[in-house]
Amino acid sequence: MNQITEKTIDIDKILEGKMGSKASFLPGFLVSWLKRIIHQDEVNRFLWDSRDKTGTEWLEECVRYLDMTLDVEGMDNLPDKNDGRLYTFVSNHPLGGEDGVALGAIIGRHYDSRFRYLVNDLLMNLPGLAPLCIPINKTGSQSRSFPAMVEAGFRSDNHMLMFPAGICSRRNGGVIKDVAWKKTFITKSVEYQRDVVPIHFSGRNSDFFYRLAGFSDKYVKKVNIAMLFLVDEMYKNAHESFRVAIGKPIPWQTFDKSRTPAQWAQYVQDIVYKL
């Protein structure tokens, strides 16, 4: 795990780690812009100030720092933490930052931190979050090890918190919604006999973000440019209120052979958007 320093997030080092010697060819103004768009100084100040916290406690500190108000409905649908069973919690992903933090704080508090995220490996640069993460490298060749990481998570004695869309919501035809959910959470929940708990999180990013994401998805594809702006979007969404709706657990036996895993994933996604 990264050691917390007054410069935990260091764009220069991250670029060097991702690009090697090629990083030196990046123009200085571009690197400075990157530092500004990911709020390097502000994030480092928060990480330094909260360096004595990790896991759920750190997530709760994030909620306070971002001044988020969470209106949670359906807390009684969260299974008892002492029932001896393991669950897969799945949610839409409207924001890409606050939603993950907030849901982690809620579930972590309820289950004494016995849960794990599947997250992009860039988030492993956040030391407070790292103990709760099974990292996924979405930017390099290590993406091939994704199945092994999923396997490790489901084989563990932790609940799983997943955003099956894989990326945050997009705007399509004026409607802001997740892209089609991937089927992994269905196949693994069945294999490991975990009931699925659906969650809906309210909120949206800026119009600029959706325009950029639409352009990136259509013309760039290989690089998720919009992801660079998620920290900026997170700061734009500070001081906001969000509704969190937790649905009733769906028994894993529901996901039988009458539909394909992809169709069952769509079935759960539809349930989430009705919450």
DRENDO-1510 file (C-alpha; in Angstrom, 1 decimal, always signed):
<recs>
REC; n; res; u; v; w
REC; 1; MET; +0.0; +0.0; +0.0 .
REC; 2; ASN; +1.2; +3.5; -0.8 .
REC; 3; GLN; +2.7; +5.4; +2.1 .
REC; 4; ILE; +0.9; +8.7; +2.8 .
REC; 5; THR; +3.1; +11.7; +2.2 .
REC; 6; GLU; +2.2; +15.4; +1.6 .
REC; 7; LYS; +2.3; +14.5; -2.1 .
REC; 8; THR; +0.6; +11.0; -2.2 .
REC; 9; ILE; -0.9; +11.7; -5.6 .
REC; 10; ASP; +1.9; +12.7; -7.9 .
REC; 11; ILE; +0.9; +13.0; -11.5 .
REC; 12; ASP; +4.6; +13.0; -12.6 .
REC; 13; LYS; +5.2; +9.6; -11.0 .
REC; 14; ILE; +1.9; +8.2; -12.1 .
REC; 15; LEU; +2.6; +9.1; -15.8 .
REC; 16; GLU; +6.1; +7.7; -15.5 .
REC; 17; GLY; +4.7; +4.5; -14.1 .
REC; 18; LYS; +2.2; +4.2; -16.9 .
REC; 19; MET; +4.3; +5.5; -19.8 .
REC; 20; GLY; +7.9; +4.9; -18.7 .
REC; 21; SER; +10.5; +7.1; -20.5 .
REC; 22; LYS; +7.8; +8.3; -22.9 .
REC; 23; ALA; +6.4; +10.4; -20.1 .
REC; 24; SER; +9.3; +12.9; -20.5 .
REC; 25; PHE; +8.0; +13.8; -24.0 .
REC; 26; LEU; +4.7; +15.1; -22.6 .
REC; 27; PRO; +4.5; +19.0; -22.8 .
REC; 28; GLY; +4.8; +20.7; -19.4 .
REC; 29; PHE; +1.5; +22.7; -20.0 .
REC; 30; LEU; -0.3; +19.3; -20.4 .
REC; 31; VAL; +1.1; +17.9; -17.2 .
REC; 32; SER; +0.2; +21.1; -15.3 .
REC; 33; TRP; -3.4; +21.0; -16.7 .
REC; 34; LEU; -3.7; +17.3; -15.6 .
REC; 35; LYS; -2.6; +18.3; -12.1 .
REC; 36; ARG; -5.3; +21.0; -12.1 .
REC; 37; ILE; -8.1; +18.8; -13.5 .
REC; 38; ILE; -7.5; +16.1; -10.9 .
REC; 39; HIS; -7.2; +18.7; -8.1 .
REC; 40; GLN; -3.8; +17.2; -7.1 .
REC; 41; ASP; -3.1; +19.8; -4.4 .
REC; 42; GLU; -6.6; +19.6; -2.9 .
REC; 43; VAL; -6.7; +15.9; -2.9 .
REC; 44; ASN; -3.3; +15.6; -1.4 .
REC; 45; ARG; -4.3; +18.0; +1.4 .
REC; 46; PHE; -7.3; +15.8; +2.2 .
REC; 47; LEU; -5.3; +12.6; +2.1 .
REC; 48; TRP; -2.7; +14.1; +4.5 .
REC; 49; ASP; -5.3; +15.5; +6.8 .
REC; 50; SER; -7.1; +12.1; +6.9 .
REC; 51; ARG; -4.0; +10.0; +7.0 .
REC; 52; ASP; -4.9; +8.4; +10.4 .
REC; 53; LYS; -8.0; +6.7; +8.8 .
REC; 54; THR; -8.4; +3.7; +6.6 .
REC; 55; GLY; -11.3; +1.6; +5.2 .
REC; 56; THR; -14.8; +2.5; +6.2 .
REC; 57; GLU; -13.7; +5.2; +8.6 .
REC; 58; TRP; -11.9; +6.9; +5.7 .
REC; 59; LEU; -14.9; +6.6; +3.4 .
REC; 60; GLU; -17.1; +8.3; +6.1 .
REC; 61; GLU; -14.5; +11.1; +6.3 .
REC; 62; CYS; -14.8; +11.5; +2.5 .
REC; 63; VAL; -18.5; +11.9; +2.8 .
REC; 64; ARG; -18.0; +14.6; +5.5 .
REC; 65; TYR; -15.3; +16.3; +3.4 .
REC; 66; LEU; -17.5; +16.4; +0.3 .
REC; 67; ASP; -20.4; +17.6; +2.5 .
REC; 68; MET; -22.7; +14.9; +1.0 .
REC; 69; THR; -26.3; +14.5; +2.3 .
REC; 70; LEU; -27.5; +10.9; +1.9 .
REC; 71; ASP; -31.2; +10.1; +2.0 .
REC; 72; VAL; -31.1; +6.3; +2.4 .
REC; 73; GLU; -34.3; +4.4; +1.8 .
REC; 74; GLY; -34.7; +0.6; +2.4 .
REC; 75; MET; -32.0; +0.1; +5.0 .
REC; 76; ASP; -34.2; -2.7; +6.3 .
REC; 77; ASN; -33.5; -4.5; +3.0 .
REC; 78; LEU; -29.9; -4.9; +3.9 .
REC; 79; PRO; -29.5; -8.5; +5.2 .
REC; 80; ASP; -28.5; -9.0; +8.8 .
REC; 81; LYS; -24.7; -8.9; +9.2 .
REC; 82; ASN; -24.8; -12.0; +11.4 .
REC; 83; ASP; -26.8; -14.3; +9.1 .
REC; 84; GLY; -23.6; -16.1; +8.0 .
REC; 85; ARG; -24.2; -15.4; +4.3 .
REC; 86; LEU; -22.3; -13.4; +1.7 .
REC; 87; TYR; -23.9; -11.0; -0.7 .
REC; 88; THR; -23.2; -9.1; -4.0 .
REC; 89; PHE; -24.3; -5.5; -3.8 .
REC; 90; VAL; -24.8; -3.9; -7.3 .
REC; 91; SER; -25.6; -0.3; -8.1 .
REC; 92; ASN; -25.9; +2.0; -11.0 .
REC; 93; HIS; -22.9; +4.3; -11.4 .
REC; 94; PRO; -24.2; +7.9; -12.1 .
REC; 95; LEU; -21.2; +9.9; -10.7 .
REC; 96; GLY; -18.0; +7.8; -10.8 .
REC; 97; GLY; -16.8; +9.1; -7.4 .
REC; 98; GLU; -19.2; +10.1; -4.7 .
REC; 99; ASP; -21.5; +7.1; -5.4 .
REC; 100; GLY; -18.7; +4.6; -4.7 .
REC; 101; VAL; -17.6; +6.5; -1.6 .
REC; 102; ALA; -21.1; +6.8; -0.2 .
REC; 103; LEU; -22.2; +3.2; -0.8 .
REC; 104; GLY; -18.9; +2.0; +0.6 .
REC; 105; ALA; -19.5; +4.1; +3.8 .
REC; 106; ILE; -23.1; +2.7; +4.1 .
REC; 107; ILE; -22.2; -0.9; +3.5 .
REC; 108; GLY; -18.9; -0.8; +5.4 .
REC; 109; ARG; -20.7; +0.6; +8.5 .
REC; 110; HIS; -23.4; -2.0; +8.3 .
REC; 111; TYR; -21.1; -5.0; +7.8 .
REC; 112; ASP; -18.1; -3.9; +9.9 .
REC; 113; SER; -16.0; -3.3; +6.8 .
REC; 114; ARG; -16.4; -6.8; +5.5 .
REC; 115; PHE; -16.8; -5.9; +1.9 .
REC; 116; ARG; -14.6; -5.3; -1.1 .
REC; 117; TYR; -14.7; -3.2; -4.2 .
REC; 118; LEU; -13.6; -4.1; -7.7 .
REC; 119; VAL; -12.0; -0.8; -8.8 .
REC; 120; ASN; -9.8; +0.7; -11.4 .
REC; 121; ASP; -6.1; +0.4; -10.3 .
REC; 122; LEU; -5.6; +4.2; -10.3 .
REC; 123; LEU; -7.8; +4.3; -7.2 .
REC; 124; MET; -5.2; +2.1; -5.4 .
REC; 125; ASN; -3.2; +5.4; -5.2 .
REC; 126; LEU; -5.6; +6.3; -2.4 .
REC; 127; PRO; -4.1; +4.6; +0.7 .
REC; 128; GLY; -7.3; +5.0; +2.8 .
REC; 129; LEU; -9.2; +3.1; +0.1 .
REC; 130; ALA; -6.7; +0.4; -0.7 .
REC; 131; PRO; -7.6; -2.1; +2.1 .
REC; 132; LEU; -11.1; -2.4; +0.7 .
REC; 133; CYS; -10.1; -2.9; -3.0 .
REC; 134; ILE; -9.4; -5.7; -5.4 .
REC; 135; PRO; -7.5; -3.7; -8.0 .
REC; 136; ILE; -8.3; -4.0; -11.7 .
REC; 137; ASN; -5.9; -2.5; -14.3 .
REC; 138; LYS; -8.2; -1.0; -16.9 .
REC; 139; THR; -5.4; +0.8; -18.7 .
REC; 140; GLY; -2.7; -1.8; -19.5 .
REC; 141; SER; -2.2; -5.4; -20.4 .
REC; 142; GLN; -2.9; -6.6; -16.9 .
REC; 143; SER; -6.6; -6.3; -17.7 .
REC; 144; ARG; -6.3; -10.0; -18.7 .
REC; 145; SER; -6.0; -10.8; -15.0 .
REC; 146; PHE; -9.5; -9.4; -14.4 .
REC; 147; PRO; -11.1; -12.9; -14.0 .
REC; 148; ALA; -8.5; -13.9; -11.4 .
REC; 149; MET; -9.3; -10.7; -9.4 .
REC; 150; VAL; -13.0; -11.3; -9.6 .
REC; 151; GLU; -12.5; -14.9; -8.5 .
REC; 152; ALA; -10.4; -13.8; -5.5 .
REC; 153; GLY; -13.1; -11.4; -4.4 .
REC; 154; PHE; -15.9; -13.9; -4.6 .
REC; 155; ARG; -13.9; -16.7; -3.0 .
REC; 156; SER; -13.1; -14.4; +0.0 .
REC; 157; ASP; -15.3; -14.1; +3.0 .
REC; 158; ASN; -16.2; -10.5; +2.1 .
REC; 159; HIS; -19.4; -9.1; +0.6 .
REC; 160; MET; -18.8; -7.7; -2.9 .
REC; 161; LEU; -19.8; -4.1; -4.0 .
REC; 162; MET; -19.9; -3.8; -7.8 .
REC; 163; PHE; -20.9; -1.3; -10.5 .
REC; 164; PRO; -21.6; -3.7; -13.3 .
REC; 165; ALA; -21.6; -1.0; -16.0 .
REC; 166; GLY; -17.8; -0.7; -15.5 .
REC; 167; ILE; -17.9; +3.0; -16.3 .
REC; 168; CYS; -20.1; +5.8; -15.0 .
REC; 169; SER; -23.4; +6.6; -16.6 .
REC; 170; ARG; -23.6; +8.2; -20.1 .
REC; 171; ARG; -26.3; +10.4; -21.7 .
REC; 172; ASN; -28.0; +8.8; -24.7 .
REC; 173; GLY; -30.9; +10.4; -26.4 .
REC; 174; GLY; -31.2; +12.9; -23.6 .
REC; 175; VAL; -31.5; +10.1; -21.0 .
REC; 176; ILE; -28.7; +9.7; -18.4 .
REC; 177; LYS; -28.3; +6.0; -17.7 .
REC; 178; ASP; -25.7; +3.2; -17.3 .
REC; 179; VAL; -24.5; +1.4; -20.3 .
REC; 180; ALA; -25.6; -2.3; -20.4 .
REC; 181; TRP; -24.4; -4.1; -17.3 .
REC; 182; LYS; -21.8; -6.9; -17.7 .
REC; 183; LYS; -22.9; -10.4; -16.7 .
REC; 184; THR; -20.0; -11.2; -14.3 .
REC; 185; PHE; -21.9; -10.4; -11.1 .
REC; 186; ILE; -24.6; -12.9; -12.2 .
REC; 187; THR; -22.3; -15.8; -13.1 .
REC; 188; LYS; -20.2; -15.3; -9.9 .
REC; 189; SER; -23.2; -14.8; -7.6 .
REC; 190; VAL; -24.7; -18.1; -8.9 .
REC; 191; GLU; -21.4; -19.9; -8.7 .
REC; 192; TYR; -20.8; -18.8; -5.1 .
REC; 193; GLN; -24.4; -18.8; -4.1 .
REC; 194; ARG; -24.6; -15.1; -3.1 .
REC; 195; ASP; -28.0; -13.3; -3.2 .
REC; 196; VAL; -27.9; -10.0; -5.1 .
REC; 197; VAL; -28.9; -6.8; -3.4 .
REC; 198; PRO; -29.9; -4.0; -5.9 .
REC; 199; ILE; -29.2; -0.4; -5.1 .
REC; 200; HIS; -30.1; +2.8; -7.0 .
REC; 201; PHE; -28.0; +6.0; -6.5 .
REC; 202; SER; -29.3; +9.4; -7.7 .
REC; 203; GLY; -27.3; +12.2; -9.2 .
REC; 204; ARG; -25.7; +13.3; -12.4 .
REC; 205; ASN; -22.5; +14.8; -13.8 .
REC; 206; SER; -22.2; +18.1; -15.7 .
REC; 207; ASP; -23.3; +18.6; -19.3 .
REC; 208; PHE; -19.7; +19.1; -20.3 .
REC; 209; PHE; -18.8; +15.7; -18.9 .
REC; 210; TYR; -21.6; +13.9; -20.9 .
REC; 211; ARG; -20.5; +15.7; -24.1 .
REC; 212; LEU; -16.9; +14.8; -23.6 .
REC; 213; ALA; -17.8; +11.2; -22.7 .
REC; 214; GLY; -19.9; +10.9; -25.8 .
REC; 215; PHE; -17.1; +12.2; -28.0 .
REC; 216; SER; -14.5; +9.9; -26.3 .
REC; 217; ASP; -16.7; +6.8; -26.5 .
REC; 218; LYS; -17.4; +7.4; -30.2 .
REC; 219; TYR; -14.1; +8.7; -31.6 .
REC; 220; VAL; -11.3; +7.8; -29.2 .
REC; 221; LYS; -12.5; +4.5; -27.7 .
REC; 222; LYS; -9.1; +3.1; -26.6 .
REC; 223; VAL; -8.7; +5.8; -23.9 .
REC; 224; ASN; -11.5; +6.8; -21.5 .
REC; 225; ILE; -10.7; +10.5; -21.6 .
REC; 226; ALA; -13.8; +11.3; -19.6 .
REC; 227; MET; -12.4; +9.4; -16.7 .
REC; 228; LEU; -9.7; +12.1; -16.2 .
REC; 229; PHE; -12.5; +14.5; -15.3 .
REC; 230; LEU; -14.2; +12.4; -12.6 .
REC; 231; VAL; -12.3; +14.1; -9.8 .
REC; 232; ASP; -13.3; +17.5; -11.1 .
REC; 233; GLU; -16.9; +16.3; -11.4 .
REC; 234; MET; -16.7; +15.1; -7.8 .
REC; 235; TYR; -15.8; +18.6; -6.6 .
REC; 236; LYS; -18.6; +20.0; -8.7 .
REC; 237; ASN; -21.0; +17.6; -6.9 .
REC; 238; ALA; -19.8; +18.6; -3.4 .
REC; 239; HIS; -22.5; +19.9; -0.9 .
REC; 240; GLU; -25.2; +18.0; -2.8 .
REC; 241; SER; -28.0; +15.6; -1.6 .
REC; 242; PHE; -28.4; +12.1; -3.0 .
REC; 243; ARG; -31.1; +9.6; -2.7 .
REC; 244; VAL; -29.9; +6.0; -2.1 .
REC; 245; ALA; -32.6; +3.3; -2.6 .
REC; 246; ILE; -31.8; -0.3; -1.4 .
REC; 247; GLY; -34.0; -3.0; -2.9 .
REC; 248; LYS; -34.9; -6.4; -1.5 .
REC; 249; PRO; -32.2; -9.1; -2.0 .
REC; 250; ILE; -32.8; -11.3; -5.1 .
REC; 251; PRO; -32.1; -15.0; -4.4 .
REC; 252; TRP; -29.3; -16.4; -6.5 .
REC; 253; GLN; -31.5; -19.3; -7.5 .
REC; 254; THR; -33.6; -16.7; -9.5 .
REC; 255; PHE; -30.8; -16.7; -12.2 .
REC; 256; ASP; -31.6; -20.0; -13.8 .
REC; 257; LYS; -31.3; -21.3; -17.4 .
REC; 258; SER; -34.5; -19.6; -18.6 .
REC; 259; ARG; -32.4; -16.6; -19.5 .
REC; 260; THR; -28.8; -16.0; -20.4 .
REC; 261; PRO; -26.5; -14.4; -17.8 .
REC; 262; ALA; -26.5; -11.2; -19.9 .
REC; 263; GLN; -30.3; -11.2; -19.9 .
REC; 264; TRP; -30.4; -11.7; -16.1 .
REC; 265; ALA; -27.9; -8.8; -15.8 .
REC; 266; GLN; -30.4; -6.6; -17.7 .
REC; 267; TYR; -33.2; -7.9; -15.5 .
REC; 268; VAL; -31.4; -6.7; -12.4 .
REC; 269; GLN; -30.4; -3.4; -14.0 .
REC; 270; ASP; -34.1; -2.8; -14.8 .
REC; 271; ILE; -35.0; -3.5; -11.2 .
REC; 272; VAL; -32.4; -0.9; -10.0 .
REC; 273; TYR; -33.9; +1.8; -12.2 .
REC; 274; LYS; -37.3; +1.2; -10.8 .
REC; 275; LEU; -36.2; +1.7; -7.2 .
</recs>
